[in-house]
Amino acid sequence: MDNRVYSEVMAILNMLGKEYIDLIPNEVMNTIKKNIDPNYQPIFTMDNLNKEDLDPNTINLIEIFYKKYWDKDDEDMIYIFSEE
């Protein structure tokens, strides 16, 4: 997988905050951190996050986290995955 994907995933996790990061197993977080692209450090906010600008694999990983680890009724997640 392209290291830019890991950078995008980490940027989204940082945007969401510690409460989301803490729900992801340590070994998964270690893999993400170990594989980020040091030359690509995106910064996302709820205002500038645009799914069309993300690598499809980034969306896939965040969706996996959403389904496996996070509350599916969470308003932040509903906003990120809305089709608008």
PDB file with SEQRES, HELIX, SHEET and CRYST1 records, atoms N, CA, C and O in Angstrom:
SEQRES   1 A   84  MET ASP ASN ARG VAL TYR SER GLU VAL MET ALA ILE LEU          
SEQRES   2 A   84  ASN MET LEU GLY LYS GLU TYR ILE ASP LEU ILE PRO ASN          
SEQRES   3 A   84  GLU VAL MET ASN THR ILE LYS LYS ASN ILE ASP PRO ASN          
SEQRES   4 A   84  TYR GLN PRO ILE PHE THR MET ASP ASN LEU ASN LYS GLU          
SEQRES   5 A   84  ASP LEU ASP PRO ASN THR ILE ASN LEU ILE GLU ILE PHE          
SEQRES   6 A   84  TYR LYS LYS TYR TRP ASP LYS ASP ASP GLU ASP MET ILE          
SEQRES   7 A   84  TYR ILE PHE SER GLU GLU                                      
HELIX    1 AA1 ASN A    3  LEU A   16  1                                  14    
HELIX    2 AA2 LYS A   18  ILE A   21  1                                   4    
HELIX    3 AA3 ASN A   26  ASN A   35  1                                  10    
HELIX    4 AA4 LYS A   51  ASP A   53  5                                   3    
HELIX    5 AA5 PRO A   56  LYS A   68  1                                  13    
HELIX    6 AA6 GLU A   75  PHE A   81  1                                   7    
CRYST1    1.000    1.000    1.000  90.00  90.00  90.00 P 1           1          
ATOM      1  N   MET A   1       0.847  -1.167   0.000  1.00  0.00           N  
ATOM      2  CA  MET A   1       0.000   0.000   0.000  1.00  0.00           C  
ATOM      3  C   MET A   1       0.902   1.243   0.000  1.00  0.00           C  
ATOM      4  O   MET A   1       1.957   1.261   0.635  1.00  0.00           O  
ATOM      5  N   ASP A   2       0.475   2.252  -0.706  1.00  0.00           N  
ATOM      6  CA  ASP A   2       1.205   3.514  -0.793  1.00  0.00           C  
ATOM      7  C   ASP A   2       1.317   4.150   0.596  1.00  0.00           C  
ATOM      8  O   ASP A   2       0.332   4.214   1.332  1.00  0.00           O  
ATOM      9  N   ASN A   3       2.505   4.614   0.950  1.00  0.00           N  
ATOM     10  CA  ASN A   3       2.721   5.216   2.264  1.00  0.00           C  
ATOM     11  C   ASN A   3       1.895   6.484   2.467  1.00  0.00           C  
ATOM     12  O   ASN A   3       1.640   6.885   3.603  1.00  0.00           O  
ATOM     13  N   ARG A   4       1.478   7.112   1.374  1.00  0.00           N  
ATOM     14  CA  ARG A   4       0.620   8.294   1.494  1.00  0.00           C  
ATOM     15  C   ARG A   4      -0.715   7.931   2.141  1.00  0.00           C  
ATOM     16  O   ARG A   4      -1.324   8.753   2.826  1.00  0.00           O  
ATOM     17  N   VAL A   5      -1.162   6.710   1.922  1.00  0.00           N  
ATOM     18  CA  VAL A   5      -2.409   6.244   2.547  1.00  0.00           C  
ATOM     19  C   VAL A   5      -2.267   6.275   4.065  1.00  0.00           C  
ATOM     20  O   VAL A   5      -3.160   6.746   4.770  1.00  0.00           O  
ATOM     21  N   TYR A   6      -1.145   5.772   4.560  1.00  0.00           N  
ATOM     22  CA  TYR A   6      -0.924   5.774   6.003  1.00  0.00           C  
ATOM     23  C   TYR A   6      -0.874   7.202   6.544  1.00  0.00           C  
ATOM     24  O   TYR A   6      -1.373   7.471   7.636  1.00  0.00           O  
ATOM     25  N   SER A   7      -0.279   8.106   5.790  1.00  0.00           N  
ATOM     26  CA  SER A   7      -0.242   9.516   6.198  1.00  0.00           C  
ATOM     27  C   SER A   7      -1.644  10.099   6.260  1.00  0.00           C  
ATOM     28  O   SER A   7      -1.972  10.823   7.201  1.00  0.00           O  
ATOM     29  N   GLU A   8      -2.474   9.793   5.271  1.00  0.00           N  
ATOM     30  CA  GLU A   8      -3.850  10.289   5.270  1.00  0.00           C  
ATOM     31  C   GLU A   8      -4.651   9.701   6.426  1.00  0.00           C  
ATOM     32  O   GLU A   8      -5.406  10.410   7.091  1.00  0.00           O  
ATOM     33  N   VAL A   9      -4.484   8.415   6.658  1.00  0.00           N  
ATOM     34  CA  VAL A   9      -5.190   7.764   7.767  1.00  0.00           C  
ATOM     35  C   VAL A   9      -4.775   8.406   9.091  1.00  0.00           C  
ATOM     36  O   VAL A   9      -5.624   8.708   9.930  1.00  0.00           O  
ATOM     37  N   MET A  10      -3.479   8.614   9.277  1.00  0.00           N  
ATOM     38  CA  MET A  10      -3.007   9.220  10.522  1.00  0.00           C  
ATOM     39  C   MET A  10      -3.535  10.635  10.672  1.00  0.00           C  
ATOM     40  O   MET A  10      -3.890  11.045  11.778  1.00  0.00           O  
ATOM     41  N   ALA A  11      -3.593  11.386   9.589  1.00  0.00           N  
ATOM     42  CA  ALA A  11      -4.126  12.750   9.642  1.00  0.00           C  
ATOM     43  C   ALA A  11      -5.601  12.750  10.039  1.00  0.00           C  
ATOM     44  O   ALA A  11      -6.035  13.608  10.808  1.00  0.00           O  
ATOM     45  N   ILE A  12      -6.368  11.802   9.523  1.00  0.00           N  
ATOM     46  CA  ILE A  12      -7.787  11.693   9.890  1.00  0.00           C  
ATOM     47  C   ILE A  12      -7.917  11.302  11.358  1.00  0.00           C  
ATOM     48  O   ILE A  12      -8.747  11.853  12.081  1.00  0.00           O  
ATOM     49  N   LEU A  13      -7.101  10.357  11.793  1.00  0.00           N  
ATOM     50  CA  LEU A  13      -7.144   9.951  13.197  1.00  0.00           C  
ATOM     51  C   LEU A  13      -6.781  11.119  14.111  1.00  0.00           C  
ATOM     52  O   LEU A  13      -7.412  11.313  15.150  1.00  0.00           O  
ATOM     53  N   ASN A  14      -5.774  11.892  13.733  1.00  0.00           N  
ATOM     54  CA  ASN A  14      -5.399  13.055  14.533  1.00  0.00           C  
ATOM     55  C   ASN A  14      -6.535  14.068  14.589  1.00  0.00           C  
ATOM     56  O   ASN A  14      -6.773  14.692  15.623  1.00  0.00           O  
ATOM     57  N   MET A  15      -7.228  14.225  13.475  1.00  0.00           N  
ATOM     58  CA  MET A  15      -8.362  15.138  13.437  1.00  0.00           C  
ATOM     59  C   MET A  15      -9.458  14.660  14.394  1.00  0.00           C  
ATOM     60  O   MET A  15     -10.057  15.462  15.110  1.00  0.00           O  
ATOM     61  N   LEU A  16      -9.712  13.363  14.401  1.00  0.00           N  
ATOM     62  CA  LEU A  16     -10.773  12.807  15.238  1.00  0.00           C  
ATOM     63  C   LEU A  16     -10.400  12.835  16.715  1.00  0.00           C  
ATOM     64  O   LEU A  16     -11.261  13.038  17.570  1.00  0.00           O  
ATOM     65  N   GLY A  17      -9.130  12.633  17.013  1.00  0.00           N  
ATOM     66  CA  GLY A  17      -8.657  12.754  18.383  1.00  0.00           C  
ATOM     67  C   GLY A  17      -8.380  11.440  19.085  1.00  0.00           C  
ATOM     68  O   GLY A  17      -8.630  10.349  18.572  1.00  0.00           O  
ATOM     69  N   LYS A  18      -7.852  11.603  20.284  1.00  0.00           N  
ATOM     70  CA  LYS A  18      -7.377  10.481  21.089  1.00  0.00           C  
ATOM     71  C   LYS A  18      -8.462   9.451  21.385  1.00  0.00           C  
ATOM     72  O   LYS A  18      -8.183   8.253  21.433  1.00  0.00           O  
ATOM     73  N   GLU A  19      -9.683   9.903  21.580  1.00  0.00           N  
ATOM     74  CA  GLU A  19     -10.738   8.949  21.918  1.00  0.00           C  
ATOM     75  C   GLU A  19     -10.958   7.921  20.806  1.00  0.00           C  
ATOM     76  O   GLU A  19     -11.338   6.784  21.087  1.00  0.00           O  
ATOM     77  N   TYR A  20     -10.727   8.300  19.565  1.00  0.00           N  
ATOM     78  CA  TYR A  20     -10.840   7.357  18.448  1.00  0.00           C  
ATOM     79  C   TYR A  20      -9.580   6.520  18.317  1.00  0.00           C  
ATOM     80  O   TYR A  20      -9.644   5.310  18.100  1.00  0.00           O  
ATOM     81  N   ILE A  21      -8.440   7.171  18.449  1.00  0.00           N  
ATOM     82  CA  ILE A  21      -7.163   6.466  18.328  1.00  0.00           C  
ATOM     83  C   ILE A  21      -7.050   5.368  19.377  1.00  0.00           C  
ATOM     84  O   ILE A  21      -6.574   4.270  19.089  1.00  0.00           O  
ATOM     85  N   ASP A  22      -7.490   5.669  20.595  1.00  0.00           N  
ATOM     86  CA  ASP A  22      -7.389   4.699  21.687  1.00  0.00           C  
ATOM     87  C   ASP A  22      -8.215   3.438  21.452  1.00  0.00           C  
ATOM     88  O   ASP A  22      -7.958   2.413  22.083  1.00  0.00           O  
ATOM     89  N   LEU A  23      -9.192   3.494  20.565  1.00  0.00           N  
ATOM     90  CA  LEU A  23     -10.032   2.327  20.276  1.00  0.00           C  
ATOM     91  C   LEU A  23      -9.412   1.390  19.243  1.00  0.00           C  
ATOM     92  O   LEU A  23      -9.908   0.284  19.030  1.00  0.00           O  
ATOM     93  N   ILE A  24      -8.337   1.827  18.608  1.00  0.00           N  
ATOM     94  CA  ILE A  24      -7.651   1.019  17.597  1.00  0.00           C  
ATOM     95  C   ILE A  24      -6.533   0.247  18.286  1.00  0.00           C  
ATOM     96  O   ILE A  24      -5.786   0.826  19.075  1.00  0.00           O  
ATOM     97  N   PRO A  25      -6.402  -1.053  18.005  1.00  0.00           N  
ATOM     98  CA  PRO A  25      -5.346  -1.843  18.651  1.00  0.00           C  
ATOM     99  C   PRO A  25      -3.945  -1.255  18.409  1.00  0.00           C  
ATOM    100  O   PRO A  25      -3.655  -0.703  17.348  1.00  0.00           O  
ATOM    101  N   ASN A  26      -3.094  -1.395  19.427  1.00  0.00           N  
ATOM    102  CA  ASN A  26      -1.737  -0.853  19.350  1.00  0.00           C  
ATOM    103  C   ASN A  26      -0.963  -1.351  18.142  1.00  0.00           C  
ATOM    104  O   ASN A  26      -0.229  -0.584  17.519  1.00  0.00           O  
ATOM    105  N   GLU A  27      -1.114  -2.609  17.808  1.00  0.00           N  
ATOM    106  CA  GLU A  27      -0.346  -3.139  16.670  1.00  0.00           C  
ATOM    107  C   GLU A  27      -0.779  -2.488  15.355  1.00  0.00           C  
ATOM    108  O   GLU A  27       0.040  -2.304  14.455  1.00  0.00           O  
ATOM    109  N   VAL A  28      -2.041  -2.145  15.245  1.00  0.00           N  
ATOM    110  CA  VAL A  28      -2.534  -1.454  14.046  1.00  0.00           C  
ATOM    111  C   VAL A  28      -1.967  -0.038  14.011  1.00  0.00           C  
ATOM    112  O   VAL A  28      -1.489   0.421  12.973  1.00  0.00           O  
ATOM    113  N   MET A  29      -2.024   0.650  15.150  1.00  0.00           N  
ATOM    114  CA  MET A  29      -1.475   2.012  15.208  1.00  0.00           C  
ATOM    115  C   MET A  29       0.025   2.016  14.931  1.00  0.00           C  
ATOM    116  O   MET A  29       0.529   2.914  14.257  1.00  0.00           O  
ATOM    117  N   ASN A  30       0.732   1.028  15.443  1.00  0.00           N  
ATOM    118  CA  ASN A  30       2.183   0.944  15.190  1.00  0.00           C  
ATOM    119  C   ASN A  30       2.468   0.759  13.706  1.00  0.00           C  
ATOM    120  O   ASN A  30       3.417   1.341  13.180  1.00  0.00           O  
ATOM    121  N   THR A  31       1.664  -0.040  13.031  1.00  0.00           N  
ATOM    122  CA  THR A  31       1.830  -0.241  11.587  1.00  0.00           C  
ATOM    123  C   THR A  31       1.593   1.059  10.836  1.00  0.00           C  
ATOM    124  O   THR A  31       2.345   1.396   9.922  1.00  0.00           O  
ATOM    125  N   ILE A  32       0.563   1.780  11.213  1.00  0.00           N  
ATOM    126  CA  ILE A  32       0.280   3.061  10.552  1.00  0.00           C  
ATOM    127  C   ILE A  32       1.454   4.013  10.753  1.00  0.00           C  
ATOM    128  O   ILE A  32       1.963   4.587   9.791  1.00  0.00           O  
ATOM    129  N   LYS A  33       1.881   4.182  11.999  1.00  0.00           N  
ATOM    130  CA  LYS A  33       2.965   5.121  12.314  1.00  0.00           C  
ATOM    131  C   LYS A  33       4.273   4.742  11.619  1.00  0.00           C  
ATOM    132  O   LYS A  33       5.020   5.614  11.175  1.00  0.00           O  
ATOM    133  N   LYS A  34       4.542   3.450  11.529  1.00  0.00           N  
ATOM    134  CA  LYS A  34       5.786   2.983  10.925  1.00  0.00           C  
ATOM    135  C   LYS A  34       5.809   3.210   9.413  1.00  0.00           C  
ATOM    136  O   LYS A  34       6.881   3.314   8.818  1.00  0.00           O  
ATOM    137  N   ASN A  35       4.637   3.286   8.795  1.00  0.00           N  
ATOM    138  CA  ASN A  35       4.564   3.338   7.339  1.00  0.00           C  
ATOM    139  C   ASN A  35       4.151   4.679   6.753  1.00  0.00           C  
ATOM    140  O   ASN A  35       3.976   4.789   5.539  1.00  0.00           O  
ATOM    141  N   ILE A  36       3.990   5.712   7.596  1.00  0.00           N  
ATOM    142  CA  ILE A  36       3.602   7.007   7.026  1.00  0.00           C  
ATOM    143  C   ILE A  36       4.713   7.565   6.149  1.00  0.00           C  
ATOM    144  O   ILE A  36       5.891   7.266   6.349  1.00  0.00           O  
ATOM    145  N   ASP A  37       4.325   8.372   5.184  1.00  0.00           N  
ATOM    146  CA  ASP A  37       5.262   9.044   4.293  1.00  0.00           C  
ATOM    147  C   ASP A  37       5.710  10.335   4.977  1.00  0.00           C  
ATOM    148  O   ASP A  37       4.902  11.247   5.154  1.00  0.00           O  
ATOM    149  N   PRO A  38       6.990  10.427   5.364  1.00  0.00           N  
ATOM    150  CA  PRO A  38       7.438  11.626   6.081  1.00  0.00           C  
ATOM    151  C   PRO A  38       7.385  12.889   5.226  1.00  0.00           C  
ATOM    152  O   PRO A  38       7.435  13.998   5.757  1.00  0.00           O  
ATOM    153  N   ASN A  39       7.285  12.730   3.921  1.00  0.00           N  
ATOM    154  CA  ASN A  39       7.230  13.879   3.018  1.00  0.00           C  
ATOM    155  C   ASN A  39       5.799  14.304   2.681  1.00  0.00           C  
ATOM    156  O   ASN A  39       5.584  15.264   1.942  1.00  0.00           O  
ATOM    157  N   TYR A  40       4.841  13.587   3.226  1.00  0.00           N  
ATOM    158  CA  TYR A  40       3.429  13.904   2.973  1.00  0.00           C  
ATOM    159  C   TYR A  40       2.708  13.908   4.312  1.00  0.00           C  
ATOM    160  O   TYR A  40       2.418  12.851   4.873  1.00  0.00           O  
ATOM    161  N   GLN A  41       2.425  15.085   4.814  1.00  0.00           N  
ATOM    162  CA  GLN A  41       1.802  15.234   6.120  1.00  0.00           C  
ATOM    163  C   GLN A  41       0.541  16.092   5.999  1.00  0.00           C  
ATOM    164  O   GLN A  41       0.560  17.267   6.365  1.00  0.00           O  
ATOM    165  N   PRO A  42      -0.546  15.526   5.495  1.00  0.00           N  
ATOM    166  CA  PRO A  42      -1.780  16.311   5.359  1.00  0.00           C  
ATOM    167  C   PRO A  42      -2.355  16.647   6.731  1.00  0.00           C  
ATOM    168  O   PRO A  42      -2.147  15.927   7.708  1.00  0.00           O  
ATOM    169  N   ILE A  43      -3.068  17.738   6.776  1.00  0.00           N  
ATOM    170  CA  ILE A  43      -3.780  18.136   7.988  1.00  0.00           C  
ATOM    171  C   ILE A  43      -5.238  18.320   7.599  1.00  0.00           C  
ATOM    172  O   ILE A  43      -5.565  19.133   6.733  1.00  0.00           O  
ATOM    173  N   PHE A  44      -6.103  17.564   8.243  1.00  0.00           N  
ATOM    174  CA  PHE A  44      -7.521  17.623   7.936  1.00  0.00           C  
ATOM    175  C   PHE A  44      -8.301  18.235   9.094  1.00  0.00           C  
ATOM    176  O   PHE A  44      -7.945  18.087  10.263  1.00  0.00           O  
ATOM    177  N   THR A  45      -9.368  18.921   8.731  1.00  0.00           N  
ATOM    178  CA  THR A  45     -10.373  19.379   9.684  1.00  0.00           C  
ATOM    179  C   THR A  45     -11.708  18.906   9.131  1.00  0.00           C  
ATOM    180  O   THR A  45     -11.788  18.454   7.989  1.00  0.00           O  
ATOM    181  N   MET A  46     -12.741  19.009   9.929  1.00  0.00           N  
ATOM    182  CA  MET A  46     -14.065  18.622   9.431  1.00  0.00           C  
ATOM    183  C   MET A  46     -14.473  19.518   8.266  1.00  0.00           C  
ATOM    184  O   MET A  46     -15.272  19.117   7.420  1.00  0.00           O  
ATOM    185  N   ASP A  47     -13.925  20.727   8.224  1.00  0.00           N  
ATOM    186  CA  ASP A  47     -14.280  21.657   7.148  1.00  0.00           C  
ATOM    187  C   ASP A  47     -13.560  21.373   5.837  1.00  0.00           C  
ATOM    188  O   ASP A  47     -14.098  21.661   4.768  1.00  0.00           O  
ATOM    189  N   ASN A  48     -12.348  20.812   5.898  1.00  0.00           N  
ATOM    190  CA  ASN A  48     -11.607  20.612   4.653  1.00  0.00           C  
ATOM    191  C   ASN A  48     -11.470  19.147   4.236  1.00  0.00           C  
ATOM    192  O   ASN A  48     -10.823  18.856   3.230  1.00  0.00           O  
ATOM    193  N   LEU A  49     -12.060  18.232   4.981  1.00  0.00           N  
ATOM    194  CA  LEU A  49     -11.979  16.818   4.625  1.00  0.00           C  
ATOM    195  C   LEU A  49     -12.927  16.543   3.467  1.00  0.00           C  
ATOM    196  O   LEU A  49     -14.139  16.727   3.581  1.00  0.00           O  
ATOM    197  N   ASN A  50     -12.361  16.105   2.361  1.00  0.00           N  
ATOM    198  CA  ASN A  50     -13.135  15.838   1.153  1.00  0.00           C  
ATOM    199  C   ASN A  50     -12.770  14.442   0.669  1.00  0.00           C  
ATOM    200  O   ASN A  50     -11.630  14.199   0.272  1.00  0.00           O  
ATOM    201  N   LYS A  51     -13.724  13.531   0.702  1.00  0.00           N  
ATOM    202  CA  LYS A  51     -13.448  12.143   0.322  1.00  0.00           C  
ATOM    203  C   LYS A  51     -12.885  12.026  -1.087  1.00  0.00           C  
ATOM    204  O   LYS A  51     -12.100  11.120  -1.367  1.00  0.00           O  
ATOM    205  N   GLU A  52     -13.276  12.928  -1.971  1.00  0.00           N  
ATOM    206  CA  GLU A  52     -12.794  12.853  -3.352  1.00  0.00           C  
ATOM    207  C   GLU A  52     -11.291  13.103  -3.456  1.00  0.00           C  
ATOM    208  O   GLU A  52     -10.657  12.698  -4.430  1.00  0.00           O  
ATOM    209  N   ASP A  53     -10.723  13.773  -2.449  1.00  0.00           N  
ATOM    210  CA  ASP A  53      -9.288  14.062  -2.455  1.00  0.00           C  
ATOM    211  C   ASP A  53      -8.457  12.962  -1.812  1.00  0.00           C  
ATOM    212  O   ASP A  53      -7.228  12.993  -1.877  1.00  0.00           O  
ATOM    213  N   LEU A  54      -9.115  11.996  -1.196  1.00  0.00           N  
ATOM    214  CA  LEU A  54      -8.408  10.923  -0.500  1.00  0.00           C  
ATOM    215  C   LEU A  54      -8.178   9.732  -1.413  1.00  0.00           C  
ATOM    216  O   LEU A  54      -8.954   9.467  -2.331  1.00  0.00           O  
ATOM    217  N   ASP A  55      -7.109   9.032  -1.143  1.00  0.00           N  
ATOM    218  CA  ASP A  55      -6.864   7.760  -1.820  1.00  0.00           C  
ATOM    219  C   ASP A  55      -7.988   6.794  -1.436  1.00  0.00           C  
ATOM    220  O   ASP A  55      -8.388   6.766  -0.272  1.00  0.00           O  
ATOM    221  N   PRO A  56      -8.502   6.012  -2.366  1.00  0.00           N  
ATOM    222  CA  PRO A  56      -9.570   5.055  -2.025  1.00  0.00           C  
ATOM    223  C   PRO A  56      -9.186   4.095  -0.901  1.00  0.00           C  
ATOM    224  O   PRO A  56     -10.046   3.672  -0.129  1.00  0.00           O  
ATOM    225  N   ASN A  57      -7.906   3.751  -0.804  1.00  0.00           N  
ATOM    226  CA  ASN A  57      -7.465   2.868   0.274  1.00  0.00           C  
ATOM    227  C   ASN A  57      -7.559   3.540   1.642  1.00  0.00           C  
ATOM    228  O   ASN A  57      -7.775   2.868   2.650  1.00  0.00           O  
ATOM    229  N   THR A  58      -7.400   4.847   1.679  1.00  0.00           N  
ATOM    230  CA  THR A  58      -7.577   5.588   2.935  1.00  0.00           C  
ATOM    231  C   THR A  58      -9.014   5.444   3.403  1.00  0.00           C  
ATOM    232  O   THR A  58      -9.270   5.145   4.569  1.00  0.00           O  
ATOM    233  N   ILE A  59      -9.933   5.655   2.504  1.00  0.00           N  
ATOM    234  CA  ILE A  59     -11.352   5.530   2.836  1.00  0.00           C  
ATOM    235  C   ILE A  59     -11.660   4.110   3.297  1.00  0.00           C  
ATOM    236  O   ILE A  59     -12.398   3.911   4.262  1.00  0.00           O  
ATOM    237  N   ASN A  60     -11.099   3.133   2.611  1.00  0.00           N  
ATOM    238  CA  ASN A  60     -11.327   1.736   2.987  1.00  0.00           C  
ATOM    239  C   ASN A  60     -10.847   1.453   4.410  1.00  0.00           C  
ATOM    240  O   ASN A  60     -11.548   0.796   5.179  1.00  0.00           O  
ATOM    241  N   LEU A  61      -9.663   1.941   4.764  1.00  0.00           N  
ATOM    242  CA  LEU A  61      -9.141   1.698   6.110  1.00  0.00           C  
ATOM    243  C   LEU A  61      -9.987   2.392   7.173  1.00  0.00           C  
ATOM    244  O   LEU A  61     -10.283   1.801   8.211  1.00  0.00           O  
ATOM    245  N   ILE A  62     -10.371   3.623   6.927  1.00  0.00           N  
ATOM    246  CA  ILE A  62     -11.204   4.340   7.889  1.00  0.00           C  
ATOM    247  C   ILE A  62     -12.555   3.639   8.040  1.00  0.00           C  
ATOM    248  O   ILE A  62     -13.093   3.559   9.144  1.00  0.00           O  
ATOM    249  N   GLU A  63     -13.098   3.137   6.943  1.00  0.00           N  
ATOM    250  CA  GLU A  63     -14.361   2.391   7.025  1.00  0.00           C  
ATOM    251  C   GLU A  63     -14.198   1.111   7.842  1.00  0.00           C  
ATOM    252  O   GLU A  63     -15.108   0.728   8.578  1.00  0.00           O  
ATOM    253  N   ILE A  64     -13.065   0.458   7.720  1.00  0.00           N  
ATOM    254  CA  ILE A  64     -12.807  -0.741   8.526  1.00  0.00           C  
ATOM    255  C   ILE A  64     -12.759  -0.370  10.004  1.00  0.00           C  
ATOM    256  O   ILE A  64     -13.353  -1.052  10.838  1.00  0.00           O  
ATOM    257  N   PHE A  65     -12.052   0.711  10.327  1.00  0.00           N  
ATOM    258  CA  PHE A  65     -11.999   1.159  11.721  1.00  0.00           C  
ATOM    259  C   PHE A  65     -13.397   1.477  12.230  1.00  0.00           C  
ATOM    260  O   PHE A  65     -13.765   1.114  13.347  1.00  0.00           O  
ATOM    261  N   TYR A  66     -14.158   2.152  11.402  1.00  0.00           N  
ATOM    262  CA  TYR A  66     -15.533   2.526  11.748  1.00  0.00           C  
ATOM    263  C   TYR A  66     -16.362   1.284  12.073  1.00  0.00           C  
ATOM    264  O   TYR A  66     -17.076   1.256  13.075  1.00  0.00           O  
ATOM    265  N   LYS A  67     -16.268   0.279  11.243  1.00  0.00           N  
ATOM    266  CA  LYS A  67     -17.076  -0.929  11.422  1.00  0.00           C  
ATOM    267  C   LYS A  67     -16.590  -1.791  12.584  1.00  0.00           C  
ATOM    268  O   LYS A  67     -17.396  -2.409  13.281  1.00  0.00           O  
ATOM    269  N   LYS A  68     -15.265  -1.834  12.796  1.00  0.00           N  
ATOM    270  CA  LYS A  68     -14.721  -2.731  13.810  1.00  0.00           C  
ATOM    271  C   LYS A  68     -14.578  -2.109  15.190  1.00  0.00           C  
ATOM    272  O   LYS A  68     -14.747  -2.790  16.202  1.00  0.00           O  
ATOM    273  N   TYR A  69     -14.264  -0.809  15.236  1.00  0.00           N  
ATOM    274  CA  TYR A  69     -13.849  -0.244  16.514  1.00  0.00           C  
ATOM    275  C   TYR A  69     -14.688   0.929  17.025  1.00  0.00           C  
ATOM    276  O   TYR A  69     -14.692   1.204  18.224  1.00  0.00           O  
ATOM    277  N   TRP A  70     -15.394   1.617  16.139  1.00  0.00           N  
ATOM    278  CA  TRP A  70     -16.022   2.871  16.541  1.00  0.00           C  
ATOM    279  C   TRP A  70     -17.538   2.766  16.600  1.00  0.00           C  
ATOM    280  O   TRP A  70     -18.135   1.861  16.016  1.00  0.00           O  
ATOM    281  N   ASP A  71     -18.144   3.693  17.306  1.00  0.00           N  
ATOM    282  CA  ASP A  71     -19.590   3.785  17.461  1.00  0.00           C  
ATOM    283  C   ASP A  71     -20.213   4.229  16.141  1.00  0.00           C  
ATOM    284  O   ASP A  71     -19.904   5.307  15.635  1.00  0.00           O  
ATOM    285  N   LYS A  72     -21.064   3.421  15.604  1.00  0.00           N  
ATOM    286  CA  LYS A  72     -21.658   3.700  14.296  1.00  0.00           C  
ATOM    287  C   LYS A  72     -22.698   4.823  14.341  1.00  0.00           C  
ATOM    288  O   LYS A  72     -23.143   5.290  13.293  1.00  0.00           O  
ATOM    289  N   ASP A  73     -23.085   5.256  15.529  1.00  0.00           N  
ATOM    290  CA  ASP A  73     -24.036   6.360  15.660  1.00  0.00           C  
ATOM    291  C   ASP A  73     -23.347   7.687  15.942  1.00  0.00           C  
ATOM    292  O   ASP A  73     -24.009   8.704  16.147  1.00  0.00           O  
ATOM    293  N   ASP A  74     -22.031   7.677  15.951  1.00  0.00           N  
ATOM    294  CA  ASP A  74     -21.268   8.883  16.249  1.00  0.00           C  
ATOM    295  C   ASP A  74     -21.472   9.930  15.154  1.00  0.00           C  
ATOM    296  O   ASP A  74     -21.366   9.614  13.968  1.00  0.00           O  
ATOM    297  N   GLU A  75     -21.759  11.157  15.537  1.00  0.00           N  
ATOM    298  CA  GLU A  75     -22.048  12.215  14.568  1.00  0.00           C  
ATOM    299  C   GLU A  75     -20.863  12.533  13.668  1.00  0.00           C  
ATOM    300  O   GLU A  75     -21.058  12.822  12.487  1.00  0.00           O  
ATOM    301  N   ASP A  76     -19.625  12.490  14.197  1.00  0.00           N  
ATOM    302  CA  ASP A  76     -18.444  12.745  13.369  1.00  0.00           C  
ATOM    303  C   ASP A  76     -18.325  11.702  12.260  1.00  0.00           C  
ATOM    304  O   ASP A  76     -18.018  12.036  11.115  1.00  0.00           O  
ATOM    305  N   MET A  77     -18.569  10.447  12.603  1.00  0.00           N  
ATOM    306  CA  MET A  77     -18.459   9.385  11.607  1.00  0.00           C  
ATOM    307  C   MET A  77     -19.569   9.493  10.575  1.00  0.00           C  
ATOM    308  O   MET A  77     -19.340   9.251   9.390  1.00  0.00           O  
ATOM    309  N   ILE A  78     -20.760   9.849  11.008  1.00  0.00           N  
ATOM    310  CA  ILE A  78     -21.867  10.009  10.074  1.00  0.00           C  
ATOM    311  C   ILE A  78     -21.526  11.122   9.085  1.00  0.00           C  
ATOM    312  O   ILE A  78     -21.802  11.001   7.891  1.00  0.00           O  
ATOM    313  N   TYR A  79     -20.925  12.204   9.580  1.00  0.00           N  
ATOM    314  CA  TYR A  79     -20.528  13.326   8.709  1.00  0.00           C  
ATOM    315  C   TYR A  79     -19.460  12.876   7.701  1.00  0.00           C  
ATOM    316  O   TYR A  79     -19.559  13.187   6.514  1.00  0.00           O  
ATOM    317  N   ILE A  80     -18.468  12.166   8.160  1.00  0.00           N  
ATOM    318  CA  ILE A  80     -17.379  11.750   7.263  1.00  0.00           C  
ATOM    319  C   ILE A  80     -17.902  10.827   6.175  1.00  0.00           C  
ATOM    320  O   ILE A  80     -17.485  10.938   5.022  1.00  0.00           O  
ATOM    321  N   PHE A  81     -18.801   9.926   6.515  1.00  0.00           N  
ATOM    322  CA  PHE A  81     -19.247   8.940   5.548  1.00  0.00           C  
ATOM    323  C   PHE A  81     -20.542   9.304   4.838  1.00  0.00           C  
ATOM    324  O   PHE A  81     -21.083   8.500   4.079  1.00  0.00           O  
ATOM    325  N   SER A  82     -21.033  10.493   5.077  1.00  0.00           N  
ATOM    326  CA  SER A  82     -22.245  10.912   4.367  1.00  0.00           C  
ATOM    327  C   SER A  82     -21.922  11.096   2.893  1.00  0.00           C  
ATOM    328  O   SER A  82     -20.775  11.354   2.529  1.00  0.00           O  
ATOM    329  N   GLU A  83     -22.909  10.966   2.069  1.00  0.00           N  
ATOM    330  CA  GLU A  83     -22.721  11.046   0.616  1.00  0.00           C  
ATOM    331  C   GLU A  83     -22.809  12.458   0.084  1.00  0.00           C  
ATOM    332  O   GLU A  83     -22.681  12.666  -1.122  1.00  0.00           O  
ATOM    333  N   GLU A  84     -23.022  13.424   0.941  1.00  0.00           N  
ATOM    334  CA  GLU A  84     -23.161  14.821   0.504  1.00  0.00           C  
ATOM    335  C   GLU A  84     -21.861  15.347  -0.068  1.00  0.00           C  
ATOM    336  O   GLU A  84     -21.793  16.503  -0.484  1.00  0.00           O  
TER     337      GLU A  84                                                      
END                                                                             
